[in-house]
Amino acid sequence: MHTGRSGGLAGWLSGRHEAGGHERTRDVEALLRRHRAGKLVFSARKRDLESICELLAANADPNQVDDEGQLPLYAATYTGVTAVVHELLVARADANVPAQDAQGCRPLQVAAWQGHAEVTKLLLRSFASVNWGTWTPLCSAAKQGHAAIVSLLVSERADISQASGTKGHDHMTPLQAAAKGGHVEVAQVLKAALAKAPSSPVIIRDRSKTDRKIFGKRQKTGLPDQSKLCSCLPCAHVVRLIRQTSLLSFAEDLRAGRR
């Protein structure tokens, strides 16, 4: 009986010791990951491609933040060394992971703000989100006056009309950001893009009372129920054409028995 209790206690203590050992092992591994990440961030800031390659070859994690919440790719996009950014992306650095600092920016925002066109291209090829954030990459580039990057982001379907605003920045569209910074060339690029942008689809829920009156009686007028139409651009253009040719007025008169 006594032996059994001792054996049970010994087993329990042994299990507890082993569990504690596993926890310490995990803690050490986490410290090592952060240590390697810190070295990666430091090497990226120093533009040290050789050290970057050595650390990545030693299995340093490019998606691990350092003790300050910084990411290697964030540091690399800030300095703008294309070769360093390329190595990190080849090592599967995620272009959409934000830094864990107070700002929480993603690499594309940083590259756009700094005006690094080639780095911006690399990030876009790695599927960086072009419209992410309360302060978008397009607003960043427009605010800083980087016309080439603005053109690049627009060509990648950046939202020209999306307003952005963060702490320390007014809420504004990219065009407003360019105007506030006095960047004429950027403003011209954005105006040209806005002029080429397709018209917004007709929003069915905002139609006039007359439209609701007509389309609500489709059995009598023979016209389709507008609420059943999809809001894609082709359908929107059809609805707009009907309005422009005054067929709605004709249908209303017909329903009222005046024709």
VONU-798078 format. One record per residue (C-alpha): residue in one letter; y, z, x. Coordinates in Angstrom, 2 decimals. Layout:
! VONU-798078
- type_y_z_x
- a_Y_Z_X
...
END
This chain:
! VONU-798078
- type_y_z_x
- m_0.00_0.00_0.00
- h_2.37_1.01_2.77
- t_1.37_-2.00_4.82
- g_1.95_-4.26_1.87
- r_5.45_-2.88_1.39
- s_6.21_-3.26_5.08
- g_4.85_-6.77_5.06
- g_6.98_-7.60_2.03
- l_10.08_-6.12_3.65
- a_9.37_-7.90_6.90
- g_8.96_-11.18_5.03
- w_12.16_-10.61_3.10
- l_14.10_-9.78_6.27
- s_12.58_-12.79_8.00
- g_13.58_-15.05_5.12
- r_17.07_-13.59_5.11
- h_17.35_-14.12_8.84
- e_16.23_-17.72_8.48
- a_18.69_-18.34_5.65
- g_21.48_-16.90_7.77
- g_20.40_-19.12_10.62
- h_20.62_-22.19_8.40
- e_24.09_-21.18_7.28
- r_25.25_-20.72_10.85
- t_23.77_-24.09_11.75
- r_25.67_-25.74_8.92
- d_28.88_-24.00_10.01
- v_28.43_-25.20_13.57
- e_27.76_-28.76_12.39
- a_30.88_-28.70_10.21
- l_32.94_-27.49_13.18
- l_31.53_-30.25_15.34
- r_32.38_-32.88_12.73
- r_35.95_-31.62_12.51
- h_36.18_-31.46_16.29
- r_35.07_-35.09_16.63
- a_37.42_-36.10_13.81
- g_40.27_-34.36_15.63
- k_39.45_-36.36_18.74
- l_39.38_-39.57_16.72
- v_42.76_-38.81_15.18
- f_44.21_-37.91_18.58
- s_42.84_-41.09_20.18
- a_44.19_-43.20_17.30
- r_47.65_-41.70_17.73
- k_47.46_-42.42_21.47
- r_46.28_-45.99_20.80
- d_43.24_-45.26_22.95
- l_40.72_-47.90_21.90
- e_38.20_-46.97_24.60
- s_38.00_-43.35_23.45
- i_37.72_-44.48_19.83
- c_34.73_-46.67_20.67
- e_33.06_-43.88_22.66
- l_33.49_-41.34_19.88
- l_32.18_-43.73_17.24
- a_29.20_-44.52_19.44
- a_28.54_-40.75_19.57
- n_28.36_-40.72_15.74
- a_31.83_-39.35_15.06
- d_32.52_-39.66_11.32
- p_35.59_-41.87_10.64
- n_35.87_-40.41_7.12
- q_36.06_-36.79_8.26
- v_39.47_-35.10_8.23
- d_40.65_-32.98_11.13
- d_41.96_-29.42_10.89
- e_45.31_-30.71_9.58
- g_43.76_-32.86_6.86
- q_44.45_-36.09_8.72
- l_42.06_-39.05_8.85
- p_41.48_-41.30_11.87
- l_42.23_-44.44_9.82
- y_45.48_-42.87_8.56
- a_46.61_-42.24_12.14
- a_45.55_-45.71_13.23
- t_47.46_-47.46_10.42
- y_50.54_-45.43_11.26
- t_50.57_-46.60_14.87
- g_49.59_-50.12_13.82
- v_47.12_-51.04_16.58
- t_45.00_-53.72_14.95
- a_42.05_-53.32_17.31
- v_41.79_-49.58_16.61
- v_41.96_-50.11_12.86
- h_39.33_-52.84_13.14
- e_36.92_-50.57_15.04
- l_37.28_-47.80_12.48
- l_36.71_-50.19_9.59
- v_33.64_-51.67_11.31
- a_32.38_-48.07_11.59
- r_32.72_-47.88_7.78
- a_35.95_-45.96_7.53
- d_36.85_-45.96_3.82
- a_40.20_-47.66_3.24
- n_40.66_-45.76_-0.03
- v_40.23_-42.17_1.17
- p_43.55_-40.30_1.03
- a_44.66_-37.83_3.67
- q_44.24_-34.21_2.65
- d_47.77_-33.18_3.54
- a_50.74_-32.53_1.27
- q_51.49_-36.24_0.76
- g_47.92_-37.45_0.27
- c_48.73_-41.06_1.21
- r_46.15_-43.76_1.69
- p_46.08_-46.07_4.72
- l_47.48_-49.11_2.85
- q_50.56_-47.15_1.80
- v_51.13_-46.13_5.40
- a_50.66_-49.64_6.79
- a_53.02_-51.10_4.17
- w_55.68_-48.47_4.86
- q_55.43_-48.99_8.63
- g_55.53_-52.78_8.31
- h_52.21_-53.52_10.02
- a_51.30_-56.89_8.51
- e_48.04_-57.50_10.40
- v_46.79_-53.99_9.67
- t_47.69_-54.52_6.01
- k_45.55_-57.68_5.98
- l_42.62_-55.81_7.52
- l_42.84_-53.07_4.92
- l_43.02_-55.54_2.06
- r_39.93_-57.30_3.39
- s_38.24_-53.90_3.32
- f_39.02_-53.57_-0.40
- a_41.97_-51.19_-0.13
- s_43.38_-50.57_-3.61
- v_46.64_-52.50_-3.89
- n_48.07_-50.66_-6.93
- w_46.99_-47.11_-6.17
- g_49.30_-44.13_-6.07
- t_52.42_-42.69_-7.61
- w_54.26_-44.48_-4.79
- t_52.52_-47.83_-4.42
- p_52.13_-49.90_-1.26
- l_54.39_-52.56_-2.79
- c_57.17_-50.05_-3.39
- s_56.68_-48.76_0.15
- a_57.09_-52.21_1.67
- a_60.01_-53.09_-0.62
- k_61.85_-49.85_0.15
- q_61.52_-50.49_3.89
- g_62.48_-54.16_3.64
- h_59.22_-55.70_4.87
- a_59.38_-59.10_3.16
- a_56.20_-60.49_4.74
- i_54.14_-57.55_3.52
- v_55.73_-57.72_0.07
- s_54.69_-61.39_-0.15
- l_51.19_-60.51_1.02
- l_50.77_-57.70_-1.52
- v_52.10_-59.89_-4.33
- s_49.58_-62.58_-3.40
- e_46.88_-59.90_-3.68
- r_47.97_-59.15_-7.27
- a_50.06_-56.09_-6.66
- d_51.77_-55.03_-9.89
- i_55.37_-56.24_-9.54
- s_56.62_-54.24_-12.52
- q_54.84_-50.95_-11.78
- a_57.39_-48.20_-11.29
- s_56.70_-45.58_-8.64
- g_58.10_-42.18_-7.88
- t_57.15_-39.14_-5.84
- k_58.81_-36.00_-4.64
- g_61.73_-37.14_-2.52
- h_61.78_-40.64_-4.05
- d_63.43_-41.82_-7.26
- h_61.26_-43.40_-9.93
- m_61.79_-47.14_-9.47
- t_60.17_-50.56_-9.53
- p_59.65_-52.53_-6.30
- l_62.71_-54.67_-7.09
- q_64.84_-51.57_-7.64
- a_63.52_-50.13_-4.38
- a_64.50_-53.30_-2.53
- a_67.93_-53.33_-4.15
- k_68.53_-49.69_-3.28
- g_67.67_-50.41_0.33
- g_69.90_-53.49_0.40
- h_66.99_-55.79_1.29
- v_68.11_-59.17_-0.05
- e_65.12_-61.18_1.21
- v_62.64_-58.77_-0.35
- a_64.55_-58.85_-3.63
- q_64.41_-62.66_-3.63
- v_60.63_-62.60_-3.06
- l_60.14_-60.18_-5.94
- k_62.45_-62.10_-8.29
- a_60.57_-65.32_-7.58
- a_57.27_-63.54_-8.27
- l_58.60_-62.12_-11.52
- a_59.75_-65.57_-12.61
- k_56.25_-66.96_-12.01
- a_54.49_-64.08_-13.72
- p_52.83_-64.99_-17.04
- s_54.48_-63.82_-20.21
- s_53.20_-60.57_-21.60
- p_50.65_-60.97_-24.41
- v_51.85_-60.42_-27.94
- i_51.25_-56.79_-28.84
- i_49.77_-56.91_-32.34
- r_50.73_-53.36_-33.27
- d_54.44_-54.19_-32.77
- r_54.61_-57.16_-35.13
- s_57.33_-57.27_-37.76
- k_56.98_-56.16_-41.36
- t_57.05_-59.80_-42.44
- d_54.11_-60.61_-40.19
- r_52.15_-57.66_-41.54
- k_52.93_-58.77_-45.09
- i_51.68_-62.30_-44.48
- f_48.61_-61.61_-42.35
- g_47.53_-58.73_-44.55
- k_46.87_-61.31_-47.31
- r_44.87_-63.87_-45.39
- q_42.65_-64.67_-48.38
- k_45.68_-65.97_-50.27
- t_47.49_-67.74_-47.44
- g_44.48_-69.13_-45.60
- l_45.87_-67.86_-42.30
- p_43.74_-65.69_-39.99
- d_44.28_-61.96_-39.95
- q_46.49_-61.43_-36.89
- s_44.99_-58.02_-36.33
- k_41.65_-59.76_-35.67
- l_43.05_-61.99_-32.93
- c_42.44_-60.93_-29.36
- s_45.46_-60.26_-27.15
- c_44.49_-62.55_-24.27
- l_47.08_-65.05_-23.08
- p_45.65_-68.15_-24.86
- c_45.61_-66.37_-28.23
- a_49.01_-64.89_-27.57
- h_50.43_-68.35_-26.91
- v_48.97_-69.61_-30.19
- v_50.60_-66.78_-32.13
- r_53.87_-67.39_-30.32
- l_53.70_-71.11_-31.13
- i_53.18_-70.33_-34.82
- r_56.25_-68.14_-34.80
- q_58.34_-70.72_-32.94
- t_57.50_-73.52_-35.40
- s_58.40_-71.33_-38.37
- l_54.95_-71.66_-39.91
- l_55.05_-67.99_-40.80
- s_58.10_-68.54_-42.98
- f_56.38_-71.50_-44.59
- a_53.29_-69.41_-45.30
- e_55.39_-66.62_-46.78
- d_57.14_-69.05_-49.10
- l_53.82_-70.58_-50.06
- r_52.33_-67.21_-50.89
- a_55.38_-66.29_-52.96
- g_55.01_-69.49_-54.99
- r_58.31_-71.00_-53.96
- r_56.69_-74.26_-52.68
END
